[in-house]
Amino acid sequence: GHEVIPFGLSAVRNVGEGLVELILAEREARGPFEDFYDFCDRVDPGVLNKRTVESLVKAGGFDSLGHPRKGLLQVHEQIIDRTLARRRKEAEGQFELFAVLGDADTGGGEAPIAIPDVEFDKRERLAFEREMLGLYVSDHPLMGAEASLRRRTECAIHELEGVEDGSVRTVGGLVTNLQRKWTKKGDLMAVFLLEDLQSSIEVMVFPKTMAAHGHLLEDDAVVIVKGRIDSRDDQPKVMATEIERFEPITDGAPPVRIVLSPNVLSETVLGSLKELLVEHPGESQVFLHLGERQVLRLPDQFCVDASNGLVAELRVLLGAEALLA
């Protein structure tokens, strides 16, 4: 399952401390919200401004209530409008009048607006998280692509610490904080942070490299950068000489399915299995089928390349019981 990281609501863009206090006060007073409708019914009307709610949806604030983000974004405005209208009506006391007239149906007689069961794909979901929180929470664009990025680069970014000044290295990661600048001569250059899952480094792109490769640069692009390391300051920098776009093909390779009877699976076997998988990094996801119904998807760091002898080694390790579906 996913690691759940509680995230302070006030860290979400367009959601101020004041609004968060109103949401929390209601939750303290009358218990957790059951679903989005319950949320709209109960919170202070001031919380129900559309930008705030849209931001909370994009940041994943309603995930725990079981609503898909994309579906909720499609209908949250209508649900809010209708709820606020009904709450105003109730507040104005028209409510009692209907009740007295024996019209028991005070809810306006409308069925709640259904929340479509549609979700963003991973890329869209992450782009919104980044926009609302300033960082990725549920996942990272490099997750699953990390192994194949490693094969195309010489080292991870944090390994550039202590590299000799002027050495040439190839590293890869995500472009963030991209700034284009003009030199005094009027040539275009750029500076950005290259970020992998562990750390980041500043990359300078001077006009000559910019002219050749600058069109590949945009925020959140995954790139491979070859460059000279400038390690004279505390923080090393990369002076880029070549840049290429890296297209992680995490969905391209067919998965590897390993069928095991549960009684074969010991700590030792699992340990050896993990070691073996890590030695064959690639794009294929690995699924363990244990017994009739249990399927485990291994985390992305165990994605493998099944083309180079892995299958034979798995058979040796796991014996005849193991089938590769």
Disulfide bonds with the S-S distance in Angstrom:
none
